[in-house]
Amino acid sequence: MSQRGARLVHVRDHGTRVLERPRSLSAREHELLLALIQHVRDTHEREALRCQADRAVVIEECAVSCGSVVLAMDDATCPHAEPGTGAPVTGEGEWEGARVEVILHLDRGSLHMIEIFRPDGGQTHGLPSPTALTYF
């Protein structure tokens, strides 16, 4: 069992485990997601992603508690963001004494993943504070 009670179903190449049941975003995950979205340059894309953020659920989470999560939407009431694939915003900063990067990934116009990693290859643990990051 994971720390949130989901059974380990399988581990993907990018180091996440698929949850048996989707879960709601934690308050910190939602806060970080909204901070990333706030820094998306295009207004229409930002509005679409805000709508999606309010409906997103976590379907995979980092297998080693690094904080990265894969997202899905519960319903299709929100518009898709354009451009639909890639990383519209990145956050970088210091967290727990190390440099971290946070990348918001999209897939076909929908929120896909919040990826958290250390550029030096070290292990991250948990989510950085949105105020600790500079956004690009």
N, C-alpha and C positions, 0 to 999 in steps of 0.2 A: 504494500500500500504506500502511496506517496504521502507527503505531509498533508495534503488536502483530502485524503480519503479516496482518491481515484486509483484504480488498479493499473499497474504498469502493463500496457497492452503491447507496445512495441517501440523500439527506439529508432528514429530516423537518422539519416546520414548527418544532419545538422545538429545532432545532439539533443533532440527533444523526444519526449514520450507522449504518445497519443493518449488522451484521457478517455476513459470508458464512457463518461458523460461530460458534455460541455459544462463549464462553470462560468459564473459571472466574473468579470474583472474585479480584482481587489481595488480598494480605494486608491492605493498608490499607483497601480497599473493604469487606472483610468486617469488619474492626475497627470502622469507622465505622457500618456497618449494624447490628452488634450493639449499639453504644452508643446508636443511635437507638431500637432495639427495647427496650432496657433501660428507657427512659423512657416507654414506652407505659403508660398508667394501668391499663387493664383486664388482670388477670392471665391470663385465658383467651386474650385477643387476643395478649398478649405471648408466651405459650407457642406458639400457632399460628405466629406470625411467626418465632420462634426456629427452629422446625422447618423452615420455608420457607427461612430464611437459610442453613441448612446444605446445602440442595439447589439454591439459586438459581444461575443463570448469567447472564452479561451478553449481551444480544442486540443492544444499541445502545450506542454511547458518544458522548460529546460530540465534535462535528466540529472543535472548536477547542481541544481539550485542557483544557476547563474542569473536568473531573472528574465531571460528571453521567453517570449510566448508567441504562439501561432494563433491567429484570430479567425473567426468566422462570424457571419451575421445570422441572427435568428430569423429575420424576414427580409423581404426585398422591397421595402418601402422607401429606401433612400436612393438617390441618383448615384451613378458611378462617377468617379473622379477621372479627369483627363489631364495628363496622359495616364493611361490605365495601368502601367507596369513600371516598376523601378522603385527608387527611393527618393521621394520628394523633399525629404528633410533629414538632417543628421544633427545630433547633439554631441558635443565633446566637452569633457571637463575632468576635474579631479574628484574621486570618490573613494573613501576609505584608504587614502594614501597612495592611490594609483590613478593613472590616466585611464579613462573609460570613453567608449564611443557607444552611442545609441542610434540605431538606424530604424526608421519607419519604412517598411516595405509594403508596396501595393502589388496586387495581382488582378489583372483585368478590371481595374477601376475600383477594387474593393480593398479594404484594410486586410493585410495578410500577416504581418509579423512585426513585433518590436524585438529587435536584435540588440543584445547588450554584450560587449566584449572589451577586453583590454588589448590594445595594439601590441603590447610586449608579450602577448601569449599567456599571461598569467590568468588565474581563475577569478572571475567576478562572483560576488555573492550578493544577490538581491538587486534591488532597483535603486539607482541614484536619485537623489532629489532633483526635480526639474529645475530648481533654482541654482544647482551646481553646474549646469550645462550652458554652453554657448551654442547657439543654433545656426546652421548653415543650410 
